[in-house]
Amino acid sequence: MKTSMAFLVFLVSNYFFSQTIHSEKLDNYFNYIENNNLGVGRLSVFKNGKEVYAKSFGQKNISELIDDKNTRYQVGSVTKMMTAVLIFKLIEGKKLDLNDKLSAFYPEVPNSELITLKNLLEHTSGLGSYVVKDGEVWVTEKTTDREIMELIVKQGKSFEPGEKTAYSNSAYYLLTKILEKKHNKPFHQILYSEIILPLRLKNLASYKPDQKNVFLPYRYENNSWTILKKEINLLNVIGVGDVSATPYDLNIFINSLFHNKILKKESMELMQPKPGKEDWGRGMAVWNFNDLIFYGHGGDTLGSHAILIYNKEDDLSIAYVTNGERIKKENFMQNVVDLLYNKEIKLPEIQDKP
């Protein structure tokens, strides 16, 4: 039997961001999501560097779930923005240069004598995505660095550096390995000393096999949530997609970044995409929600998803994380942005499967 849920519409007259967060409208949205089992996750909103709204939703629909405000979510490729920041910190310290060639570190990679760090950061290297082999995600079981490097070399180039833009997990794997070479430390120690400790982040960490208080990924099937049976082995994506965090700590990170507490203003200008000319900058993307421009990064594993974005004009950041996704994260975030800016939204029509 199929049951259709009527469209719900929020009508408002003001299309500009208000200094006051209308929490009741956001609460209504999240109550709808939770009551109709449309997702599991958490949202945090910062204005002028402080949290002004936070909401967890859907957890009560998973009976075995145990969580608290410190429970972390896997944030996938949001990790890449942190890796890029660590590269820029080395550039600021004159230990690297954007124009350094990949051949100085990994000459065996095809076209390495032409590929620069800038190409790696902005996805213009022409390298592939090592997490996919023969059309499938293959890094669900632990593999070795040697196997990964062999695959990167085998995949080769698909275009010349700077010729076009194509998202490359391989590029950020190589950037992570360059970081480890320059610091002579593993990625988790670099992240801790350069970002976590200075910002006093209590609930953000690189992956470790015995990590605690981190949500497992869930999938909705047969009208209930079940633990995802197959997930990426996060040891295979260190520096690429391994970080877990609360949305609160993600917001601390991105606000510190745009308030120049981590990098200099000049570095931040280099990181950001050029408006109207680039979708990708050097470690972050541009997000356009009906002409409202945010900068940040999204992330996906097989079962966890995240978006972390910042609007410079309004000093507004939004961190969304989910370990149970039924609404595509981009569509979910569009609704949140519209509500924050007092725009009209239509909640999704739901049809229960027989």
Secondary structure, DSSP 8 states (H G I E B T S, - for coil): ---B----EE--S--S--SS--HHHHHHHHHHHHHTT-EEEEEEEEETTEEEEEEEESGGGSTT----TT-BEE-TTHHHHHHHHHHHHHHHTTS--TT-BGGGT-TTSTTTTT-BHHHHHHT-S-B--TTEETTEE-TTS---HHHHHHHHHHH-BSS-TTS-----HHHHHHHHHHHHHHHTS-HHHHHIIIIIHHHT-SSEE---TT--SB---EEEETTEEEE-S----GGGGTTTT--EE-HHHHHHHHHHHHTTSSS-HHHHHHHS--TTT-SB-SS-EEEEETTEEEEEEEEE-SS-EEEEEEETTTTEEEEEEEEEESS-HHHHHHHHHHHHTT--EE----B---
